[in-house]
């Protein structure tokens, strides 16, 4: 299974629900995210990759602010038989976050895919090459916020929430980097 480091819109569920398109090939609202780094196949990673990566992601979530911006437009990637309809976010700091994640991975010796440049996007639908884009309606300009960093692989997801997004009450136990399920 492939492993990804991403910024999920799921932390802002109302935004994800508003951005999600409808249709058979549309990506569900809970799956909308912006990928910061693709690690590739788990079998190709060093045996201790998870132990190396988790503290780095926890530290990023502790020290970097949530990212906010808006949808600046829409596009379509057509590098294969399957085309991807995407939202193009304008989010100050996302390129810096992408760079920071990759630099920390290099430092920790965790390899990642590095075959092309970084084009921030949110995949909305996976279409056949002869299919028209799904209607986007009035989603251009809508607000976006990314309040977590997630590590996703093989059906497992670790969410590292920014503490500014977590309300903690007296007596609550707070564990960073725990596996969350819905």
MOWOQUI-V561165 format. One record per backbone hydrogen bond with DSSP energy under -1.0 kcal/mol. CO is the residue of the C=O (numbers start at 1). NH is the residue of the N-H. If there is no record, write none. Layout:
co=CO nh=NH
co=CO nh=NH
This chain:
co=1 nh=42
co=3 nh=39
co=4 nh=152
co=5 nh=36
co=5 nh=37
co=6 nh=150
co=7 nh=34
co=9 nh=12
co=12 nh=16
co=13 nh=17
co=14 nh=18
co=15 nh=19
co=16 nh=20
co=23 nh=26
co=25 nh=126
co=28 nh=31
co=29 nh=32
co=32 nh=9
co=34 nh=7
co=37 nh=5
co=38 nh=113
co=40 nh=3
co=41 nh=44
co=42 nh=45
co=46 nh=49
co=48 nh=52
co=49 nh=53
co=50 nh=54
co=53 nh=57
co=54 nh=58
co=55 nh=59
co=56 nh=60
co=57 nh=61
co=58 nh=62
co=59 nh=63
co=60 nh=64
co=67 nh=146
co=69 nh=144
co=70 nh=90
co=71 nh=141
co=73 nh=88
co=75 nh=86
co=77 nh=84
co=83 nh=127
co=84 nh=77
co=85 nh=124
co=85 nh=125
co=86 nh=75
co=87 nh=122
co=88 nh=72
co=90 nh=70
co=91 nh=94
co=93 nh=97
co=94 nh=98
co=95 nh=99
co=96 nh=100
co=97 nh=101
co=98 nh=102
co=99 nh=103
co=100 nh=104
co=101 nh=105
co=102 nh=106
co=103 nh=107
co=104 nh=108
co=105 nh=110
co=106 nh=109
co=122 nh=87
co=124 nh=27
co=125 nh=85
co=127 nh=83
co=128 nh=131
co=136 nh=139
co=139 nh=142
co=142 nh=71
co=144 nh=69
co=146 nh=67
co=147 nh=162
co=149 nh=160
co=150 nh=6
co=151 nh=158
co=152 nh=4
co=153 nh=156
co=156 nh=153
co=158 nh=151
co=160 nh=149
co=162 nh=165
co=163 nh=166
co=169 nh=172
